[in-house]
């Protein structure tokens, strides 16, 4: 597994039927690798399933990549996982304010209907009182 005089590891992986390759320093940890994979694929580290770097299922995030499976500094693995949806906060905020405005509009029209009904009732009562006084 370990080889001498390596200063970088080449990481070759397949995700979604596409091959990817990049190099990392030998002192990188498994946790660093998962962060790099997130940058490339938008799959959160917690949602990543990496197959082929180890004979065991659970690899500690602090494990050095040099200690995992590789052949003369070249590691091959498969990545599985579902990317997260892009986070468009600015878009969501404007949509939320638009939705809030839309939600408020029926309330306003309801209030205006009620006040119009109240005005009509008051006018009717005033007319009745005036008729009774005459």
C-alpha angles and dihedrals in degrees: 000000000000117000132192130254097014118149098170138030122216112222114204116182142163122222127169092352091304126113119225132185135185139152128241134184114265091242092064117119131221088255091057089050091053090050090051091048089052090055090052101040106019090234110139112241091242090055096048121108111194115194124192105025096095142016089233127069098224118060119180113238088231093058113116114241091226087067093056128080115300138140112227091329097318117112122190125195145148122240122210127184146098120266119238120246114262113263110235101176095165090051092046092050093054090046090049093051090048090050091049090051090050091049091050095050096071090048090053093049090047090052092048090050090051093048090048090051090048091050091049091049091049091049091050091049091049091050091049091049091049091050091049091051093050 
